[in-house]
């Protein structure tokens, strides 16, 4: 029996929820063998924040002894600290908009963008390439309006929609699972086959194994 290790992480509205959904076994290992032995949150807020960042740096180094992985860990450590900062602002400054419905709807999309930016140093060979890629992502150019760019954006949007559909199927709307299983098996098989063919056609050329 293998544990399910990913629970639709890209629907997470914040960093702590992301790490409860992303690579769960690694997250729990980092918590139990790095964060808690460092003191966890038992020695005040400042020490807890430091331990949190150190734990995320260890998570980065777990993936490889490279500055890019260390930077990726620091990126997620910063996101966790930012989340705590917003929670503190909501409590002490009365920022009620942090509990509003528009914020609740927009938070997962905004955090998905922040997570995507964080994957750049994870994949880039060095920090210089990371900076260059971030620049091309942030500064609009003519490459954004080519047919190839439109295809990639449409594919990314479709995959993200499927990610939300998976969340709805398993967590948000349990009744959808019963409705799907009630469909004729040949129809469900046709849908699975179409998804498989689409994935094969979208894969493109061979790539190095990353994770």
Residue pairs with C-beta under 8 A, 6 or more apart in sequence:
3 24
3 25
4 24
5 23
5 24
5 25
6 21
6 22
6 23
6 24
7 20
7 21
7 24
7 170
7 171
8 21
8 163
8 164
8 166
8 167
8 170
8 171
9 18
9 21
9 22
10 108
10 112
10 115
10 160
10 163
11 21
11 108
11 163
11 164
11 167
12 18
12 20
12 21
12 22
12 108
12 111
13 104
13 107
13 108
13 111
14 79
14 83
14 107
14 111
15 76
15 79
15 80
15 82
15 83
15 111
16 80
16 83
18 79
18 111
18 115
19 27
19 76
19 80
20 27
26 59
26 62
30 55
30 56
30 58
30 59
30 62
31 55
34 54
34 55
34 58
35 51
35 52
35 54
35 55
38 51
38 54
38 55
39 47
39 48
39 51
40 48
40 51
41 47
41 48
41 51
42 48
49 81
49 84
52 77
52 80
52 81
53 74
53 77
53 78
53 80
53 81
55 77
56 73
56 74
56 76
56 77
56 80
57 70
57 73
57 74
57 77
58 73
59 73
59 76
60 69
60 70
60 71
60 72
60 73
60 74
60 76
61 69
61 70
61 73
63 69
63 72
63 122
67 126
67 127
68 121
68 122
68 124
68 125
68 126
68 127
68 130
69 121
69 122
71 121
71 127
71 130
72 118
72 119
72 121
72 122
75 117
75 118
75 121
76 118
79 111
79 114
79 118
86 95
86 98
89 95
89 98
90 96
90 98
90 99
97 103
112 160
117 134
117 137
120 130
120 133
120 134
120 137
121 127
121 130
123 210
124 130
124 133
136 143
143 149
155 202
168 176
169 176
169 177
169 180
170 177
180 188
181 188
